Amino acid sequence: MRITEININLRDEDKLKAFVNITFDDVFVVRGLKIIEGGQGLFVCMPSRKLVDGTYKDIAHPIDNDFRNDIEQKILEVYGRLRDQNMSGMHRVLDIP
């Protein structure tokens, strides 16, 4: 499975840095990922919903840790390029080679 598009909507908030949609093989999209600034640096949260008990449960997530790391690395790479270009708040769609 190949990442063919990463869509990032930058935010200028304390912890939430961006919303992300990611497309695989030009046929399957996962919406609602988040880039969060945590105590250990940036990380990617999978889309989730809040349960009745106040906890959150992922709606979609990679089962394989290597695949999760690959997704996170590519998203953070694209995010870093956009942030470095000072495009805060702008909506960008980038095709992944």
Biopython code that builds the backbone (N, CA, C, O; Angstrom):
import numpy as np
from Bio.PDB.StructureBuilder import StructureBuilder

atoms = [
    (1, "MET", "N", (0.847, -1.165, 0.000)),
    (1, "MET", "CA", (0.000, 0.000, 0.000)),
    (1, "MET", "C", (0.896, 1.232, 0.000)),
    (1, "MET", "O", (1.850, 1.329, 0.772)),
    (2, "ARG", "N", (0.570, 2.162, -0.874)),
    (2, "ARG", "CA", (1.410, 3.332, -1.111)),
    (2, "ARG", "C", (0.647, 4.605, -0.770)),
    (2, "ARG", "O", (-0.521, 4.743, -1.134)),
    (3, "ILE", "N", (1.293, 5.535, -0.075)),
    (3, "ILE", "CA", (0.695, 6.839, 0.201)),
    (3, "ILE", "C", (0.804, 7.669, -1.066)),
    (3, "ILE", "O", (1.903, 7.884, -1.576)),
    (4, "THR", "N", (-0.333, 8.139, -1.581)),
    (4, "THR", "CA", (-0.315, 8.905, -2.823)),
    (4, "THR", "C", (-0.647, 10.374, -2.617)),
    (4, "THR", "O", (-0.405, 11.190, -3.506)),
    (5, "GLU", "N", (-1.198, 10.725, -1.460)),
    (5, "GLU", "CA", (-1.510, 12.133, -1.210)),
    (5, "GLU", "C", (-1.593, 12.384, 0.291)),
    (5, "GLU", "O", (-2.115, 11.564, 1.046)),
    (6, "ILE", "N", (-1.074, 13.522, 0.703)),
    (6, "ILE", "CA", (-1.209, 13.972, 2.081)),
    (6, "ILE", "C", (-1.769, 15.384, 2.029)),
    (6, "ILE", "O", (-1.174, 16.277, 1.426)),
    (7, "ASN", "N", (-2.914, 15.577, 2.665)),
    (7, "ASN", "CA", (-3.598, 16.859, 2.699)),
    (7, "ASN", "C", (-3.465, 17.391, 4.120)),
    (7, "ASN", "O", (-3.917, 16.744, 5.065)),
    (8, "ILE", "N", (-2.851, 18.563, 4.285)),
    (8, "ILE", "CA", (-2.591, 19.115, 5.612)),
    (8, "ILE", "C", (-3.233, 20.492, 5.737)),
    (8, "ILE", "O", (-3.078, 21.354, 4.872)),
    (9, "ASN", "N", (-3.961, 20.674, 6.846)),
    (9, "ASN", "CA", (-4.548, 21.965, 7.174)),
    (9, "ASN", "C", (-3.879, 22.436, 8.462)),
    (9, "ASN", "O", (-4.213, 21.967, 9.550)),
    (10, "LEU", "N", (-2.933, 23.365, 8.331)),
    (10, "LEU", "CA", (-2.143, 23.820, 9.472)),
    (10, "LEU", "C", (-2.986, 24.605, 10.465)),
    (10, "LEU", "O", (-3.926, 25.302, 10.082)),
    (11, "ARG", "N", (-2.644, 24.487, 11.740)),
    (11, "ARG", "CA", (-3.270, 25.231, 12.836)),
    (11, "ARG", "C", (-2.177, 25.927, 13.620)),
    (11, "ARG", "O", (-1.027, 25.488, 13.632)),
    (12, "ASP", "N", (-2.541, 27.004, 14.268)),
    (12, "ASP", "CA", (-1.591, 27.727, 15.105)),
    (12, "ASP", "C", (-2.087, 27.684, 16.541)),
    (12, "ASP", "O", (-2.377, 28.721, 17.139)),
    (13, "GLU", "N", (-2.181, 26.483, 17.090)),
    (13, "GLU", "CA", (-2.663, 26.295, 18.449)),
    (13, "GLU", "C", (-1.530, 25.762, 19.310)),
    (13, "GLU", "O", (-0.488, 25.349, 18.800)),
    (14, "ASP", "N", (-1.744, 25.774, 20.619)),
    (14, "ASP", "CA", (-0.708, 25.367, 21.557)),
    (14, "ASP", "C", (-0.230, 23.944, 21.298)),
    (14, "ASP", "O", (0.971, 23.720, 21.148)),
    (15, "LYS", "N", (-1.140, 22.981, 21.244)),
    (15, "LYS", "CA", (-0.749, 21.581, 21.043)),
    (15, "LYS", "C", (-1.134, 21.054, 19.666)),
    (15, "LYS", "O", (-0.360, 20.326, 19.044)),
    (16, "LEU", "N", (-2.317, 21.412, 19.185)),
    (16, "LEU", "CA", (-2.769, 20.955, 17.866)),
    (16, "LEU", "C", (-2.069, 21.764, 16.788)),
    (16, "LEU", "O", (-2.243, 22.980, 16.704)),
    (17, "LYS", "N", (-1.277, 21.087, 15.962)),
    (17, "LYS", "CA", (-0.503, 21.770, 14.925)),
    (17, "LYS", "C", (-1.108, 21.634, 13.537)),
    (17, "LYS", "O", (-0.879, 22.490, 12.682)),
    (18, "ALA", "N", (-1.891, 20.554, 13.288)),
    (18, "ALA", "CA", (-2.489, 20.384, 11.962)),
    (18, "ALA", "C", (-3.505, 19.251, 11.973)),
    (18, "ALA", "O", (-3.431, 18.328, 12.784)),
    (19, "PHE", "N", (-4.460, 19.350, 11.042)),
    (19, "PHE", "CA", (-5.338, 18.238, 10.704)),
    (19, "PHE", "C", (-4.801, 17.640, 9.411)),
    (19, "PHE", "O", (-4.282, 18.363, 8.560)),
    (20, "VAL", "N", (-4.921, 16.330, 9.260)),
    (20, "VAL", "CA", (-4.341, 15.640, 8.112)),
    (20, "VAL", "C", (-5.337, 14.640, 7.532)),
    (20, "VAL", "O", (-6.022, 13.926, 8.265)),
    (21, "ASN", "N", (-5.403, 14.604, 6.202)),
    (21, "ASN", "CA", (-6.088, 13.531, 5.465)),
    (21, "ASN", "C", (-5.014, 12.849, 4.629)),
    (21, "ASN", "O", (-4.144, 13.510, 4.063)),
    (22, "ILE", "N", (-5.081, 11.532, 4.556)),
    (22, "ILE", "CA", (-4.057, 10.783, 3.828)),
    (22, "ILE", "C", (-4.740, 9.809, 2.867)),
    (22, "ILE", "O", (-5.705, 9.138, 3.233)),
    (23, "THR", "N", (-4.228, 9.740, 1.635)),
    (23, "THR", "CA", (-4.807, 8.878, 0.605)),
    (23, "THR", "C", (-3.818, 7.767, 0.264)),
    (23, "THR", "O", (-2.614, 7.995, 0.143)),
    (24, "PHE", "N", (-4.356, 6.564, 0.113)),
    (24, "PHE", "CA", (-3.557, 5.390, -0.234)),
    (24, "PHE", "C", (-3.954, 4.895, -1.620)),
    (24, "PHE", "O", (-5.137, 4.738, -1.923)),
    (25, "ASP", "N", (-2.960, 4.657, -2.444)),
    (25, "ASP", "CA", (-3.142, 4.092, -3.792)),
    (25, "ASP", "C", (-4.194, 4.827, -4.616)),
    (25, "ASP", "O", (-4.839, 4.224, -5.474)),
    (26, "ASP", "N", (-4.373, 6.123, -4.366)),
    (26, "ASP", "CA", (-5.357, 6.951, -5.083)),
    (26, "ASP", "C", (-6.787, 6.415, -5.001)),
    (26, "ASP", "O", (-7.633, 6.802, -5.808)),
    (27, "VAL", "N", (-7.072, 5.529, -4.040)),
    (27, "VAL", "CA", (-8.420, 4.954, -3.962)),
    (27, "VAL", "C", (-9.013, 4.898, -2.557)),
    (27, "VAL", "O", (-10.197, 4.594, -2.412)),
    (28, "PHE", "N", (-8.221, 5.184, -1.511)),
    (28, "PHE", "CA", (-8.737, 5.074, -0.153)),
    (28, "PHE", "C", (-8.193, 6.219, 0.690)),
    (28, "PHE", "O", (-6.980, 6.411, 0.776)),
    (29, "VAL", "N", (-9.102, 6.988, 1.319)),
    (29, "VAL", "CA", (-8.680, 8.141, 2.115)),
    (29, "VAL", "C", (-9.058, 7.936, 3.579)),
    (29, "VAL", "O", (-10.119, 7.399, 3.897)),
    (30, "VAL", "N", (-8.164, 8.376, 4.456)),
    (30, "VAL", "CA", (-8.431, 8.400, 5.895)),
    (30, "VAL", "C", (-8.363, 9.859, 6.312)),
    (30, "VAL", "O", (-7.337, 10.516, 6.138)),
    (31, "ARG", "N", (-9.467, 10.364, 6.866)),
    (31, "ARG", "CA", (-9.563, 11.762, 7.275)),
    (31, "ARG", "C", (-9.503, 11.876, 8.791)),
    (31, "ARG", "O", (-9.863, 10.942, 9.508)),
    (32, "GLY", "N", (-9.050, 13.011, 9.267)),
    (32, "GLY", "CA", (-9.129, 13.311, 10.683)),
    (32, "GLY", "C", (-7.919, 12.950, 11.517)),
    (32, "GLY", "O", (-8.017, 12.898, 12.743)),
    (33, "LEU", "N", (-6.778, 12.700, 10.888)),
    (33, "LEU", "CA", (-5.553, 12.524, 11.663)),
    (33, "LEU", "C", (-5.155, 13.894, 12.204)),
    (33, "LEU", "O", (-5.541, 14.921, 11.645)),
    (34, "LYS", "N", (-4.384, 13.910, 13.287)),
    (34, "LYS", "CA", (-3.942, 15.173, 13.881)),
    (34, "LYS", "C", (-2.446, 15.120, 14.139)),
    (34, "LYS", "O", (-1.901, 14.073, 14.488)),
    (35, "ILE", "N", (-1.792, 16.254, 13.965)),
    (35, "ILE", "CA", (-0.402, 16.406, 14.389)),
    (35, "ILE", "C", (-0.442, 17.169, 15.700)),
    (35, "ILE", "O", (-0.976, 18.276, 15.774)),
    (36, "ILE", "N", (0.135, 16.558, 16.743)),
    (36, "ILE", "CA", (0.100, 17.096, 18.094)),
    (36, "ILE", "C", (1.527, 17.353, 18.574)),
    (36, "ILE", "O", (2.441, 16.574, 18.303)),
    (37, "GLU", "N", (1.696, 18.467, 19.296)),
    (37, "GLU", "CA", (2.976, 18.767, 19.951)),
    (37, "GLU", "C", (2.877, 18.243, 21.378)),
    (37, "GLU", "O", (2.118, 18.772, 22.191)),
    (38, "GLY", "N", (3.650, 17.199, 21.677)),
    (38, "GLY", "CA", (3.648, 16.607, 23.009)),
    (38, "GLY", "C", (4.947, 16.888, 23.734)),
    (38, "GLY", "O", (5.807, 17.613, 23.235)),
    (39, "GLY", "N", (5.080, 16.313, 24.901)),
    (39, "GLY", "CA", (6.277, 16.498, 25.710)),
    (39, "GLY", "C", (7.537, 15.970, 25.054)),
    (39, "GLY", "O", (8.632, 16.465, 25.322)),
    (40, "GLN", "N", (7.392, 14.965, 24.191)),
    (40, "GLN", "CA", (8.529, 14.362, 23.499)),
    (40, "GLN", "C", (8.684, 14.878, 22.067)),
    (40, "GLN", "O", (9.520, 14.370, 21.318)),
    (41, "GLY", "N", (7.889, 15.882, 21.675)),
    (41, "GLY", "CA", (7.933, 16.405, 20.314)),
    (41, "GLY", "C", (6.650, 16.124, 19.562)),
    (41, "GLY", "O", (5.620, 15.821, 20.164)),
    (42, "LEU", "N", (6.713, 16.226, 18.240)),
    (42, "LEU", "CA", (5.538, 16.030, 17.397)),
    (42, "LEU", "C", (5.209, 14.552, 17.235)),
    (42, "LEU", "O", (6.097, 13.701, 17.176)),
    (43, "PHE", "N", (3.897, 14.264, 17.164)),
    (43, "PHE", "CA", (3.449, 12.923, 16.844)),
    (43, "PHE", "C", (2.113, 13.001, 16.121)),
    (43, "PHE", "O", (1.441, 14.032, 16.158)),
    (44, "VAL", "N", (1.734, 11.919, 15.468)),
    (44, "VAL", "CA", (0.497, 11.856, 14.696)),
    (44, "VAL", "C", (-0.517, 10.998, 15.448)),
    (44, "VAL", "O", (-0.222, 9.871, 15.844)),
    (45, "CYS", "N", (-1.726, 11.554, 15.639)),
    (45, "CYS", "CA", (-2.841, 10.815, 16.245)),
    (45, "CYS", "C", (-3.759, 10.330, 15.129)),
    (45, "CYS", "O", (-4.062, 11.071, 14.193)),
    (46, "MET", "N", (-4.190, 9.104, 15.238)),
    (46, "MET", "CA", (-5.145, 8.559, 14.288)),
    (46, "MET", "C", (-6.529, 9.145, 14.573)),
    (46, "MET", "O", (-6.775, 9.633, 15.676)),
    (47, "PRO", "N", (-7.436, 9.103, 13.593)),
    (47, "PRO", "CA", (-8.784, 9.624, 13.826)),
    (47, "PRO", "C", (-9.466, 8.819, 14.939)),
    (47, "PRO", "O", (-9.343, 7.596, 15.004)),
    (48, "SER", "N", (-10.177, 9.525, 15.802)),
    (48, "SER", "CA", (-10.818, 8.849, 16.930)),
    (48, "SER", "C", (-12.129, 9.530, 17.264)),
    (48, "SER", "O", (-12.442, 10.608, 16.759)),
    (49, "ARG", "N", (-12.888, 8.874, 18.128)),
    (49, "ARG", "CA", (-14.111, 9.491, 18.618)),
    (49, "ARG", "C", (-14.187, 9.292, 20.121)),
    (49, "ARG", "O", (-13.633, 8.342, 20.674)),
    (50, "LYS", "N", (-14.883, 10.208, 20.761)),
    (50, "LYS", "CA", (-15.001, 10.182, 22.216)),
    (50, "LYS", "C", (-16.125, 9.225, 22.608)),
    (50, "LYS", "O", (-17.232, 9.291, 22.074)),
    (51, "LEU", "N", (-15.817, 8.339, 23.549)),
    (51, "LEU", "CA", (-16.800, 7.391, 24.048)),
    (51, "LEU", "C", (-17.570, 7.989, 25.233)),
    (51, "LEU", "O", (-17.186, 9.026, 25.773)),
    (52, "VAL", "N", (-18.641, 7.333, 25.621)),
    (52, "VAL", "CA", (-19.498, 7.798, 26.710)),
    (52, "VAL", "C", (-18.712, 7.988, 28.007)),
    (52, "VAL", "O", (-18.998, 8.904, 28.779)),
    (53, "ASP", "N", (-17.724, 7.125, 28.246)),
    (53, "ASP", "CA", (-16.949, 7.206, 29.492)),
    (53, "ASP", "C", (-15.857, 8.271, 29.459)),
    (53, "ASP", "O", (-15.086, 8.393, 30.410)),
    (54, "GLY", "N", (-15.782, 9.054, 28.357)),
    (54, "GLY", "CA", (-14.804, 10.134, 28.260)),
    (54, "GLY", "C", (-13.487, 9.750, 27.627)),
    (54, "GLY", "O", (-12.656, 10.621, 27.369)),
    (55, "THR", "N", (-13.269, 8.465, 27.368)),
    (55, "THR", "CA", (-12.051, 8.028, 26.703)),
    (55, "THR", "C", (-12.234, 8.138, 25.189)),
    (55, "THR", "O", (-13.342, 8.343, 24.693)),
    (56, "TYR", "N", (-11.132, 7.998, 24.480)),
    (56, "TYR", "CA", (-11.169, 8.063, 23.022)),
    (56, "TYR", "C", (-10.784, 6.709, 22.435)),
    (56, "TYR", "O", (-9.952, 5.991, 22.991)),
    (57, "LYS", "N", (-11.399, 6.371, 21.305)),
    (57, "LYS", "CA", (-11.094, 5.116, 20.615)),
    (57, "LYS", "C", (-10.797, 5.438, 19.151)),
    (57, "LYS", "O", (-11.544, 6.166, 18.497)),
    (58, "ASP", "N", (-9.685, 4.877, 18.647)),
    (58, "ASP", "CA", (-9.339, 5.078, 17.236)),
    (58, "ASP", "C", (-10.426, 4.523, 16.338)),
    (58, "ASP", "O", (-10.956, 3.439, 16.579)),
    (59, "ILE", "N", (-10.755, 5.282, 15.293)),
    (59, "ILE", "CA", (-11.709, 4.824, 14.281)),
    (59, "ILE", "C", (-10.980, 3.999, 13.235)),
    (59, "ILE", "O", (-11.483, 2.974, 12.774)),
    (60, "ALA", "N", (-9.791, 4.454, 12.866)),
    (60, "ALA", "CA", (-8.948, 3.752, 11.895)),
    (60, "ALA", "C", (-7.505, 3.872, 12.370)),
    (60, "ALA", "O", (-7.084, 4.922, 12.857)),
    (61, "HIS", "N", (-6.762, 2.793, 12.223)),
    (61, "HIS", "CA", (-5.368, 2.834, 12.631)),
    (61, "HIS", "C", (-4.607, 1.680, 11.997)),
    (61, "HIS", "O", (-5.192, 0.637, 11.707)),
    (62, "PRO", "N", (-3.288, 1.859, 11.776)),
    (62, "PRO", "CA", (-2.463, 0.776, 11.246)),
    (62, "PRO", "C", (-2.314, -0.326, 12.297)),
    (62, "PRO", "O", (-2.200, -0.041, 13.489)),
    (63, "ILE", "N", (-2.316, -1.550, 11.862)),
    (63, "ILE", "CA", (-2.108, -2.678, 12.768)),
    (63, "ILE", "C", (-0.616, -2.944, 12.922)),
    (63, "ILE", "O", (-0.153, -3.320, 13.998)),
    (64, "ASP", "N", (0.128, -2.747, 11.845)),
    (64, "ASP", "CA", (1.560, -3.014, 11.822)),
    (64, "ASP", "C", (2.334, -1.770, 12.268)),
    (64, "ASP", "O", (2.117, -0.684, 11.731)),
    (65, "ASN", "N", (3.227, -1.918, 13.237)),
    (65, "ASN", "CA", (3.985, -0.790, 13.773)),
    (65, "ASN", "C", (4.904, -0.155, 12.721)),
    (65, "ASN", "O", (5.083, 1.063, 12.722)),
    (66, "ASP", "N", (5.484, -0.955, 11.832)),
    (66, "ASP", "CA", (6.338, -0.400, 10.774)),
    (66, "ASP", "C", (5.534, 0.499, 9.836)),
    (66, "ASP", "O", (6.009, 1.552, 9.410)),
    (67, "PHE", "N", (4.315, 0.070, 9.521)),
    (67, "PHE", "CA", (3.446, 0.873, 8.648)),
    (67, "PHE", "C", (3.050, 2.170, 9.354)),
    (67, "PHE", "O", (3.016, 3.228, 8.725)),
    (68, "ARG", "N", (2.752, 2.100, 10.647)),
    (68, "ARG", "CA", (2.432, 3.300, 11.428)),
    (68, "ARG", "C", (3.617, 4.269, 11.403)),
    (68, "ARG", "O", (3.430, 5.466, 11.189)),
    (69, "ASN", "N", (4.809, 3.770, 11.615)),
    (69, "ASN", "CA", (6.006, 4.620, 11.607)),
    (69, "ASN", "C", (6.218, 5.269, 10.246)),
    (69, "ASN", "O", (6.603, 6.436, 10.166)),
    (70, "ASP", "N", (5.966, 4.514, 9.169)),
    (70, "ASP", "CA", (6.106, 5.040, 7.811)),
    (70, "ASP", "C", (5.119, 6.178, 7.572)),
    (70, "ASP", "O", (5.485, 7.220, 7.027)),
    (71, "ILE", "N", (3.871, 5.978, 7.980)),
    (71, "ILE", "CA", (2.858, 7.018, 7.827)),
    (71, "ILE", "C", (3.268, 8.267, 8.605)),
    (71, "ILE", "O", (3.250, 9.375, 8.069)),
    (72, "GLU", "N", (3.635, 8.080, 9.867)),
    (72, "GLU", "CA", (3.992, 9.217, 10.712)),
    (72, "GLU", "C", (5.196, 9.971, 10.145)),
    (72, "GLU", "O", (5.200, 11.201, 10.122)),
    (73, "GLN", "N", (6.201, 9.251, 9.694)),
    (73, "GLN", "CA", (7.403, 9.877, 9.139)),
    (73, "GLN", "C", (7.054, 10.739, 7.927)),
    (73, "GLN", "O", (7.520, 11.873, 7.822)),
    (74, "LYS", "N", (6.243, 10.214, 7.017)),
    (74, "LYS", "CA", (5.899, 10.957, 5.801)),
    (74, "LYS", "C", (5.039, 12.174, 6.129)),
    (74, "LYS", "O", (5.246, 13.250, 5.568)),
    (75, "ILE", "N", (4.082, 12.010, 7.030)),
    (75, "ILE", "CA", (3.233, 13.141, 7.414)),
    (75, "ILE", "C", (4.075, 14.237, 8.056)),
    (75, "ILE", "O", (3.939, 15.410, 7.707)),
    (76, "LEU", "N", (4.939, 13.867, 8.988)),
    (76, "LEU", "CA", (5.749, 14.879, 9.671)),
    (76, "LEU", "C", (6.756, 15.536, 8.733)),
    (76, "LEU", "O", (7.100, 16.703, 8.916)),
    (77, "GLU", "N", (7.225, 14.806, 7.742)),
    (77, "GLU", "CA", (8.121, 15.376, 6.741)),
    (77, "GLU", "C", (7.410, 16.463, 5.934)),
    (77, "GLU", "O", (7.950, 17.551, 5.734)),
    (78, "VAL", "N", (6.203, 16.160, 5.474)),
    (78, "VAL", "CA", (5.421, 17.139, 4.711)),
    (78, "VAL", "C", (5.044, 18.322, 5.604)),
    (78, "VAL", "O", (5.121, 19.475, 5.179)),
    (79, "TYR", "N", (4.643, 18.038, 6.825)),
    (79, "TYR", "CA", (4.298, 19.098, 7.777)),
    (79, "TYR", "C", (5.497, 20.032, 8.000)),
    (79, "TYR", "O", (5.337, 21.252, 8.000)),
    (80, "GLY", "N", (6.669, 19.475, 8.184)),
    (80, "GLY", "CA", (7.865, 20.276, 8.394)),
    (80, "GLY", "C", (8.162, 21.195, 7.224)),
    (80, "GLY", "O", (8.545, 22.348, 7.420)),
    (81, "ARG", "N", (7.989, 20.694, 6.011)),
    (81, "ARG", "CA", (8.213, 21.533, 4.822)),
    (81, "ARG", "C", (7.232, 22.695, 4.778)),
    (81, "ARG", "O", (7.615, 23.829, 4.492)),
    (82, "LEU", "N", (5.954, 22.406, 5.065)),
    (82, "LEU", "CA", (4.944, 23.471, 5.050)),
    (82, "LEU", "C", (5.212, 24.498, 6.140)),
    (82, "LEU", "O", (5.128, 25.702, 5.897)),
    (83, "ARG", "N", (5.531, 24.031, 7.327)),
    (83, "ARG", "CA", (5.801, 24.926, 8.448)),
    (83, "ARG", "C", (7.006, 25.812, 8.138)),
    (83, "ARG", "O", (6.996, 27.009, 8.426)),
    (84, "ASP", "N", (8.036, 25.220, 7.553)),
    (84, "ASP", "CA", (9.239, 25.988, 7.212)),
    (84, "ASP", "C", (8.966, 27.053, 6.161)),
    (84, "ASP", "O", (9.681, 28.052, 6.087)),
    (85, "GLN", "N", (7.945, 26.848, 5.355)),
    (85, "GLN", "CA", (7.580, 27.823, 4.327)),
    (85, "GLN", "C", (6.647, 28.900, 4.881)),
    (85, "GLN", "O", (6.168, 29.759, 4.140)),
    (86, "ASN", "N", (6.394, 28.846, 6.194)),
    (86, "ASN", "CA", (5.537, 29.843, 6.859)),
    (86, "ASN", "C", (4.166, 29.957, 6.221)),
    (86, "ASN", "O", (3.699, 31.059, 5.935)),
    (87, "MET", "N", (3.518, 28.817, 5.996)),
    (87, "MET", "CA", (2.188, 28.814, 5.403)),
    (87, "MET", "C", (1.120, 28.554, 6.460)),
    (87, "MET", "O", (0.118, 27.897, 6.178)),
    (88, "SER", "N", (1.319, 29.055, 7.652)),
    (88, "SER", "CA", (0.409, 28.811, 8.753)),
    (88, "SER", "C", (-1.025, 29.148, 8.366)),
    (88, "SER", "O", (-1.316, 30.226, 7.848)),
    (89, "GLY", "N", (-1.915, 28.188, 8.634)),
    (89, "GLY", "CA", (-3.327, 28.382, 8.373)),
    (89, "GLY", "C", (-3.747, 28.083, 6.950)),
    (89, "GLY", "O", (-4.944, 28.060, 6.662)),
    (90, "MET", "N", (-2.809, 27.853, 6.053)),
    (90, "MET", "CA", (-3.161, 27.583, 4.674)),
    (90, "MET", "C", (-3.418, 26.101, 4.468)),
    (90, "MET", "O", (-2.852, 25.257, 5.162)),
    (91, "HIS", "N", (-4.253, 25.804, 3.534)),
    (91, "HIS", "CA", (-4.631, 24.442, 3.206)),
    (91, "HIS", "C", (-3.768, 23.972, 2.048)),
    (91, "HIS", "O", (-3.662, 24.666, 1.037)),
    (92, "ARG", "N", (-3.156, 22.818, 2.175)),
    (92, "ARG", "CA", (-2.258, 22.327, 1.139)),
    (92, "ARG", "C", (-2.534, 20.858, 0.846)),
    (92, "ARG", "O", (-2.813, 20.071, 1.751)),
    (93, "VAL", "N", (-2.454, 20.507, -0.411)),
    (93, "VAL", "CA", (-2.513, 19.109, -0.821)),
    (93, "VAL", "C", (-1.216, 18.804, -1.531)),
    (93, "VAL", "O", (-0.846, 19.495, -2.481)),
    (94, "LEU", "N", (-0.528, 17.783, -1.083)),
    (94, "LEU", "CA", (0.745, 17.419, -1.692)),
    (94, "LEU", "C", (0.708, 15.998, -2.177)),
    (94, "LEU", "O", (0.298, 15.099, -1.442)),
    (95, "ASP", "N", (1.124, 15.781, -3.393)),
    (95, "ASP", "CA", (1.242, 14.440, -3.918)),
    (95, "ASP", "C", (2.571, 13.865, -3.459)),
    (95, "ASP", "O", (3.583, 14.565, -3.433)),
    (96, "ILE", "N", (2.567, 12.607, -3.102)),
    (96, "ILE", "CA", (3.759, 11.927, -2.623)),
    (96, "ILE", "C", (4.302, 11.094, -3.777)),
    (96, "ILE", "O", (3.576, 10.285, -4.355)),
    (97, "PRO", "N", (5.580, 11.288, -4.117)),
    (97, "PRO", "CA", (6.164, 10.519, -5.229)),
    (97, "PRO", "C", (6.284, 9.047, -4.891)),
    (97, "PRO", "O", (6.754, 8.260, -5.714)),
]
sb = StructureBuilder()
sb.init_structure("model")
sb.init_model(0)
sb.init_chain("A")
sb.init_seg("    ")
for serial, (resi, resn, name, xyz) in enumerate(atoms, 1):
    if name == "N":
        sb.init_residue(resn, " ", resi, " ")
    sb.init_atom(name, np.array(xyz, "f"), 0.0, 1.0, " ", f" {name:<3s}", serial, name[0])
structure = sb.get_structure()
